[in-house]
């Protein structure tokens, strides 16, 4: 009987030990809406101001029709490209959503000034992986509703990929710099300085 109870006792002790060992604690569910709002609200105070587009870096793309129209065939850097005055803007939503921050501004390019707008949302990489740029947005003109004749400078900015382009936005709180990275149409990055 002793020979039988010793393996039984060892088996019971093994299972008892397994029962005491707790597995890894379940990962708490992330509230992405809340996290998105926190990211956007943290970066929003750093965006308004008067910015110099100190360096605009173009990555030449052989398939880019806008670059072909402008004759850009090599990687190009534009220094002191333009200035941009940015201020908070009403969201345009009937109920404000803290996951988005709306901005409007005036772009001073060459001898012209154009109204622009954009709405920042949390960058997916920052939201999911806690790294990368804080926000993303699309830069658009903000002309009043109605007909508008397109000027050559406006067309230039569109061909270049500055207008109607998706950008990521990275700011360091308290620093007078901001970096935008183009996400599809040839602008590699824009370095802005207050």
C-alpha positions, 0 to 999 in steps of 0.5 A: 500500500505504501508503494501505491500512495507515494506516487499518488501523493506526489501527483496530488502535490504536483496538481496542488502546486499547479493550482497555486501558480497563477498565470499572467494577469490578464492585460487590461482592456485599453480604452482607445477613445480615451487614449486618443483624446489624451494624446490629442489634448496633450499635443494641442497646446503646442500647435498654435503659433507663428511658424517658419517652415524652415526646411521642406524636404522632397523625396523624388518619386518617378510616378508623382504627376505633381512633381513632374508638372513642377520639374522635380526629378531629384530629392530637393530641399526648400529652405525658409519655404513659407510661414504659417500662423496657426490658431485653434478653430471650432470643430465644425461638429455639432457635438465636440469630440475630444479625440480631434483638435481643429486648427485654422491658419494663414499660409504666407507663401511667396507674395500670397496668403492663403487660408488653411485648416486641418484637424489632428487625430491621434496617430495609430502608431502612438495609439497602439504602440506608444511610439511614433508621432502624436498626430495625423492630419490632412492639410486643406485650403479653407476658402469660403464656400462658393467659386474660387479661381485657382492661382498659380501659387495654389496649384504649385502647393497642390502639385508639391504635395503640401495641400490635400496631403496626409501628414504626421505631426510630432511636437515636443512640449515646451520646444519651439519646433514641430515636425511634419512627415508627408505620408504619401505624395513626396514630401518627406518632412517639414521642419517648423520653428516658432 
